[in-house]
Amino acid sequence: MNYAPKGKPNPVVENGEFQFAAVGLDHGHIYGMSNGLIEAGAEVVWVYDPDPRKVEKFVETFPEVKVASSEEKILSDESVHLITSASIPGNRCSLGLRVMAAGKDYFVDKPPLTTIVQLEQAKKKVKETGQ
């Protein structure tokens, strides 16, 4: 579950140009997602999860990351361009809606939604925000 493939760095952005944060560390795919973004040149700047053990493990893997005291701390940081998440599937859509409302893009593990209602909410938020 925590296997994270490592490839060769192939930056598509300059150093310091694209910052992201990880929120929701419930599935090990968060490590592969984060690795891929870093290999593309992105910088992981924040991590948040209510479980301090999951945060501690993430920090061990990505020691450059800062630990946020809340999700809101990350959502309000204007330097963050994207939030990545591997939270519990039923919580993924609601987090994505908050992320888009904060003017950020959202990169989420599968499945991003679990109900038709969530699909409709996500479509509406995309139209509203352009995210």
C-alpha positions in Angstrom: 0.0 0.0 0.0 2.9 2.4 0.6 4.9 1.5 -2.5 5.9 4.6 -4.3 7.6 4.2 -7.7 10.6 6.4 -8.2 11.5 7.6 -11.7 14.0 9.9 -13.2 13.5 13.6 -12.5 12.1 15.3 -15.6 11.3 18.8 -14.5 8.6 20.7 -16.4 8.7 23.7 -14.1 11.6 25.8 -12.7 12.8 25.4 -9.1 10.4 27.3 -6.8 7.8 27.8 -9.6 5.1 25.3 -8.5 4.3 24.5 -4.9 1.9 21.8 -3.7 0.6 20.4 -0.4 -0.6 17.0 0.7 -3.8 16.8 2.7 -5.3 13.4 3.6 -2.8 10.5 3.9 -5.1 7.6 4.3 -3.7 5.6 1.3 -0.2 4.9 0.3 -0.7 6.3 -3.2 0.0 9.8 -1.7 3.7 8.9 -1.9 3.7 8.0 -5.6 1.6 11.1 -6.4 4.0 13.3 -4.4 7.1 11.6 -5.9 5.7 12.2 -9.4 5.1 15.9 -8.8 8.5 16.3 -7.3 10.1 14.5 -10.3 8.3 17.0 -12.5 9.9 19.9 -10.6 7.2 20.7 -8.1 8.0 21.5 -4.5 6.0 19.9 -1.6 5.6 22.7 1.0 2.9 21.5 3.4 1.3 18.4 4.8 -1.8 18.0 6.9 -3.6 15.0 8.2 -5.5 14.7 11.6 -3.4 11.5 12.4 0.0 12.6 13.6 1.5 9.1 12.9 0.7 9.5 9.2 2.2 13.0 9.1 5.3 11.8 10.8 5.8 9.0 8.2 5.2 11.5 5.4 7.8 13.9 6.9 10.3 11.0 7.1 9.9 10.5 3.4 9.7 14.2 2.4 11.8 16.0 5.1 11.6 19.3 3.4 7.8 19.6 4.0 6.3 21.8 6.7 3.6 20.4 9.0 0.4 22.5 8.9 -1.7 22.8 12.0 -4.9 22.7 9.9 -6.3 22.2 6.4 -7.3 25.8 6.4 -3.6 26.9 6.9 -2.9 25.2 3.6 -6.0 26.4 1.8 -5.3 30.0 2.7 -1.6 29.9 1.5 -1.5 31.7 -1.8 1.8 30.2 -2.7 0.2 26.7 -3.0 -1.0 25.9 -6.5 -2.2 22.3 -6.0 -3.5 20.1 -3.2 -2.9 16.3 -3.6 -4.9 13.8 -1.5 -5.4 10.2 -0.8 -8.0 10.6 1.9 -10.8 8.2 2.6 -12.8 7.9 -0.7 -16.1 9.2 0.8 -14.2 12.4 1.9 -12.4 13.1 -1.4 -15.1 15.1 -3.1 -15.8 17.4 -0.2 -12.1 18.2 0.1 -11.9 18.8 -3.6 -14.8 21.3 -3.4 -13.0 23.2 -0.6 -9.7 23.1 -2.6 -11.4 24.5 -5.7 -13.2 27.2 -3.7 -9.8 28.3 -2.4 -8.6 28.8 -6.0 -6.4 25.8 -6.2 -6.2 22.7 -8.4 -6.8 19.2 -6.9 -5.0 16.0 -7.7 -6.7 13.1 -6.0 -6.3 9.3 -5.7 -9.0 7.1 -7.3 -11.9 7.2 -6.8 -12.4 11.0 -6.6 -16.2 10.6 -6.0 -18.5 7.9 -4.6 -22.0 9.2 -5.5 -23.8 10.8 -8.3 -24.6 13.8 -6.0 -20.9 14.3 -5.5 -20.4 14.2 -9.3 -23.0 16.9 -9.8 -21.4 19.0 -7.0 -17.9 18.7 -8.6 -19.2 19.6 -12.1 -20.9 22.7 -10.6 -17.7 23.7 -8.7 -15.6 23.3 -11.8 -17.9 25.7 -13.7 -17.9 28.2 -10.8 -14.2 28.2 -10.2 -12.5 27.2 -13.5 -10.3 24.9 -11.4 
